[in-house]
Amino acid sequence: MISLRQYAKRRGVSAMSVSVAVRSGRLVQSVVRDEHGQPKIGDPDLADREWDANTDAIKRVNAAGGDPSAFGGSNTSAADA
């Protein structure tokens, strides 16, 4: 079990992004509660799979520095054609 902050560091995102993902339901199965009722990541590998499956592709592109080719996309738009 790791904190949301630790998971954020592992993913290379802000702690706020992870918190929003938990609150919005993008991370569900990987989230557990500690003895104080605070959310923690019980299974970081499962959280990674949930994050990838439930995060909008454009957000992943932006997180990768705006390079859609990293996700099979193109750097050109219809206006460029």
C-alpha positions in Angstrom: 0.0 0.0 0.0 1.3 3.4 -1.0 0.1 7.0 -0.5 -1.5 8.9 -3.3 1.6 11.2 -3.3 3.9 8.2 -3.7 1.8 6.9 -6.6 1.9 10.4 -8.2 5.6 10.4 -8.0 5.8 6.9 -9.6 3.5 8.1 -12.4 5.3 11.4 -12.9 2.1 13.4 -12.3 0.9 15.7 -9.5 -0.6 14.4 -6.3 -3.7 16.5 -7.2 -4.1 14.6 -10.4 -4.1 11.3 -8.5 -6.6 12.7 -6.0 -8.9 13.9 -8.8 -8.6 10.4 -10.5 -9.7 8.8 -7.2 -12.6 11.2 -6.6 -13.8 11.1 -10.2 -13.8 7.2 -10.2 -11.0 6.7 -12.7 -9.1 4.8 -10.0 -11.5 2.4 -8.1 -10.3 -1.2 -7.8 -6.8 -0.2 -6.8 -7.9 2.2 -4.0 -8.1 1.1 -0.4 -8.7 3.1 2.8 -6.4 3.2 5.7 -7.5 3.0 9.3 -8.4 6.7 9.2 -10.5 6.4 6.1 -7.9 8.1 3.9 -7.5 6.7 0.3 -4.3 4.8 -0.5 -3.2 2.8 -3.5 -3.4 -0.8 -2.6 -2.0 -2.2 -5.9 0.1 0.2 -7.9 0.2 -2.1 -10.9 -3.6 -2.3 -11.0 -3.7 1.5 -10.5 -1.5 1.9 -13.6 -3.8 -0.3 -15.7 -6.9 1.7 -14.4 -5.1 5.0 -15.1 -4.3 4.0 -18.6 -7.8 2.6 -19.3 -9.7 5.5 -17.8 -7.6 8.5 -18.8 -8.6 10.5 -21.9 -6.1 9.9 -24.7 -5.6 13.6 -25.2 -4.6 14.0 -21.6 -2.0 11.2 -22.1 -0.7 13.0 -25.1 -0.3 16.2 -23.2 1.4 14.4 -20.3 3.9 13.0 -22.9 4.9 16.5 -23.9 2.3 16.9 -26.6 3.6 14.2 -28.9 0.7 12.1 -30.2 3.0 9.8 -32.0 3.9 8.3 -28.6 0.4 6.8 -28.6 0.0 6.0 -32.3 -1.3 9.4 -33.3 0.0 11.9 -35.8 1.6 15.2 -35.5 -0.5 16.6 -38.4 -4.0 17.7 -38.3 -6.6 17.9 -41.1 -5.7 21.6 -41.5 -2.1 20.6 -42.3 -3.1 18.1 -45.0 
